[in-house]
Each structure stands twice: as C-alpha cells, then as structure tokens.
C-alpha cells in the first residue's frame, strides 16, 4: 500500500476494532496512546494507565504502550470513547505528537484529514491510526490491517432490507395524523442530505452535518406530537456508494430502534425501483 486509506465507521469504537487488529501484531510494531476517555495530557494518560496497573513509557513526550498492555487494557475496560491510538512499524517518533490535531472528532475521515497528520504518517512509518468519539476514524497504511478493519466494519452494519417500505400506497398515509417528511430529489452530498432531514423534521436545536449527528437526530423525536413519522424518498439520494451505504445503515438502525418504543413509529419508504440497489448494498456491507 503506497498511501494510507482513510475512513470512518459510524458506530465503531477503538476497543472493538483492536480485537480484530491485535492478532496481527508484529514484533517490530510500536504504539503510542494520545487520548483515553478524553484525557490527552501526559499526566492524564499516565494517571489512567497507572490506575489500571498498566505499564507504559514516556518516549519523546509521547505515551507508549506494548501490545500486551493494549490487550490487558481491553480486558480492564480501557478505552470508553474519545480515544486515540497510533501504531508504527519500527521505532517510535523522535518528536512529540502533542501538536497534532486529534482524530477523536468532530473530524470525519476521509473528508477532513489534517495535512499535518498525513505528513506525520509518512515521516514516521505509521501503519495505523484509530480515533473514536464521533464514530471511529481510521487511517491504515497496511493491507492486512485494512482488511481487518473492513471485517470489523462489516460486523457493525445494521442495514436490513426489511427496515424499509417500498410500497407507499400500502402505508395509508394520513397527513392529518402522520408526520410526513419528504426528501427532495437531487441531493448529492452528506451535508445537504443531513441538513434537509433536519429542516424537514423541524428539529428545534442546532445540529452538525455529520453521520453521528444524523443518528442522534433520528433517535429523539420529543418535539413531534404525531405517533407515526414517515420519511419518504421519491429517489435514492445521489451520494457516493460509501455515503449511501452509511445513510441506509443509519436509517435502518433508527427504524429498528423505534420498534421497541411506544412513543413513536418510524417508517422509511423508498420507490420500488430502489429495492434492488438497496438489497445489493445490504449484501455487500461494508462498501469497498
């Protein structure tokens, strides 16, 4: 692999991802931890690791741990959100990484990768960066690691064709009783899609245009008095294949989550001609 592959797993986390990656560990790999549960300073990191009796070293201003420490840390409950780990092939960086922008959010790879981070990965032979908080950002420079990440990503997918309706007439929509959201045609990017949904749902607060924000938006309808909420698509949004898969995954998860609630029922409808496309995406999760 001549250049790193960047991506985000919307519901991913470092703890789960490392379970797929640690079995690949090679003897010349080294590791730096830059964030644990939002703690980022050397003192915070040292305090957390010490409280769990996990050994570490401070090398050139960076907190370094071994594969054994990572493995033990997972068993001890280390990494619960807003964490960052970097794995290097060979020696640790000869300089502090403190000034680098963190990947724990709200940045979303590959759209928002800091130039300094890319340069540092090339300079230091970094083979993997993981940062969670608003999904799991990753940057992988090793084919085997990337394959493991894709396997993990596949395990997180909740996309289920049965979550969606492809027959609007069968819904017996009632504008007086149903809260109906119509997704306009021609949406070609994530920001416009999330913004459109937020407006059509009449969300009273402020929301970012991230996938994480969309998942949160679809999980709280306290401002809506109607019981049944129907999101209608006349066409599939014109997103790239990765974003479309993530969007469908988020919708599917939200529909399934609301099935156990008495407060609301969420229905997501697509035109009949979209069924084959969505079915193909569901079978091929994660997108390549």
C-alpha angles and dihedrals in degrees: 000000000000097000135022122268114227126201148138131233105206097214097024126125135190096242093059095039093052090057087066095043105042094070087063093055114139125206094244095053120108131189139216124193113207102171136022119181090337092310108128110161120094088245092052093047093046091049093051094047092045092051088059092043091243117153120234142161132221108225120178090338094310127112109236127192134180128240088255090056091050090049093048091044092058090053091048094052098260117163114035101166140319092046131145131197130177125194122200133197102230131345123013117255114283091224138051118272091203095111095053117107112253123246095212093100175349085029115094120205132253094019097052110034113150113237090227090057093054091048092049093051090054094045097048103036092243108181097186142016122185124184125170135184103096095035121310116298115199138183114188127187098177126075096218092049091048090051090052091050091051090051089052091046090053091054091056096054116116096179109138123170091215089066091074137066120223097181112069093180091060090059093068091214118210114194089198094057106022127072100227122196116192115200108214119232123250100044105152106173141042096248095055092044096050091043091050092050091048091052095044091049088050091230105195097209136055120277134183122231095247128120088240090056091049091052090052092046092054092049098059122052099158092134093056116086098188115094098216119056116190124191109199124198117190087186137009111265110259095241126143113268096261095050092044090053091049091048093051090046091054092048092048092050092049092050092051093046093053092052090079093051129087093198098073144358117217119206124182117194132192131180116269092249090063094061096086093048093050092044090054091050091049091053094048100048122176100047115236 
